[in-house]
Amino acid sequence: MTGAVSTQGTASLKKCEVFMPESEIKSDKKIDIKGLVCPYTFVKVKLAMEEMEPGQVIEILLDYPEAAKNIPKSLSEQGQTVMKVQELEGTGNWIIIARKETD
């Protein structure tokens, strides 16, 4: 099954148009990087993903709008799959869900 991903606030994203339904997405790791700004946001994500095995899924909670655009782009450029990017309405926070494909 596939569905369209919410890219509100992330208009420049192109590689995360399809993902598994939320009911089928199970995160293996969750990180909260609220309060951090670029480039520290991606550094934290990259370090967290280095501890994961290919096929595992990470859920990232963040509050920096620029990172909500840059993290999915950077992950895609590094060969990872961005499964979901969603702005949490009324909170100023975003959730990014990605699957590690390569080391």
C-alpha positions as CSV (number, residue, x, y, z in Angstrom):
1,M,0.0,0.0,0.0
2,T,1.1,3.6,-0.6
3,G,-0.2,7.0,0.2
4,A,0.8,10.6,-0.3
5,V,3.1,12.2,2.3
6,S,2.3,15.5,3.9
7,T,5.0,18.0,2.9
8,Q,3.4,21.1,4.5
9,G,6.3,23.5,5.1
10,T,8.7,21.4,3.0
11,A,7.8,22.4,-0.5
12,S,11.3,21.7,-1.8
13,L,11.1,18.0,-1.0
14,K,10.7,15.7,-4.0
15,K,11.9,12.2,-2.9
16,C,9.3,11.5,-0.2
17,E,6.1,11.4,-2.2
18,V,5.1,7.9,-1.2
19,F,5.4,6.1,2.2
20,M,3.8,3.2,4.1
21,P,0.5,3.9,5.9
22,E,1.1,5.2,9.4
23,S,-0.4,2.1,10.9
24,E,2.5,0.1,9.3
25,I,5.3,2.4,10.3
26,K,7.1,1.2,13.4
27,S,10.1,3.2,14.6
28,D,13.2,1.4,15.8
29,K,14.7,4.6,17.2
30,K,13.3,8.0,18.2
31,I,15.3,11.1,18.7
32,D,14.2,14.6,19.9
33,I,16.3,17.4,18.4
34,K,14.0,20.3,19.4
35,G,16.1,23.3,20.3
36,L,18.9,22.5,17.9
37,V,19.7,24.4,14.7
38,C,21.5,23.5,11.5
39,P,24.0,22.0,11.1
40,Y,23.7,20.3,14.5
41,T,20.3,18.9,13.7
42,F,21.6,16.8,10.8
43,V,24.8,15.8,12.8
44,K,22.5,14.4,15.6
45,V,20.4,12.5,13.0
46,K,23.5,11.2,11.2
47,L,25.1,10.0,14.5
48,A,21.8,8.3,15.5
49,M,21.5,6.5,12.2
50,E,25.1,5.3,12.4
51,E,24.1,3.2,15.4
52,M,21.2,1.6,13.4
53,E,21.2,-1.4,11.0
54,P,20.0,-1.1,7.4
55,G,16.2,-1.5,7.3
56,Q,15.6,0.1,10.7
57,V,13.4,3.2,11.0
58,I,14.1,6.4,12.8
59,E,11.5,9.0,14.0
60,I,12.9,12.5,14.4
61,L,11.0,15.2,16.3
62,L,12.3,18.8,15.6
63,D,11.2,22.4,15.8
64,Y,13.6,24.2,13.5
65,P,11.8,24.9,10.1
66,E,15.0,25.0,8.0
67,A,15.9,21.5,9.3
68,A,12.5,20.2,8.4
69,K,13.5,20.9,4.8
70,N,17.3,20.1,5.0
71,I,17.2,16.8,6.9
72,P,15.0,14.9,4.4
73,K,17.0,16.3,1.5
74,S,20.3,15.3,3.1
75,L,19.0,11.8,4.0
76,S,17.8,11.2,0.5
77,E,21.1,12.4,-0.9
78,Q,22.9,9.8,1.3
79,G,20.7,7.0,0.0
80,Q,18.2,6.7,2.9
81,T,14.5,6.6,2.4
82,V,12.3,9.4,3.8
83,M,9.0,7.9,4.6
84,K,7.2,10.8,6.2
85,V,7.6,14.5,6.8
86,Q,4.8,16.2,8.7
87,E,4.3,19.4,10.5
88,L,2.4,18.9,13.7
89,E,-0.4,21.4,13.5
90,G,-0.3,24.2,16.0
91,T,2.8,23.1,17.7
92,G,5.7,24.4,15.6
93,N,7.1,20.9,15.5
94,W,7.7,18.4,12.7
95,I,8.1,14.7,12.6
96,I,10.4,13.1,10.0
97,I,10.4,9.3,9.6
98,A,13.2,7.7,7.6
99,R,14.5,4.2,6.9
100,K,18.2,3.5,6.9
101,E,19.1,1.8,3.6
102,T,22.9,2.0,3.5
103,D,25.8,2.4,6.0
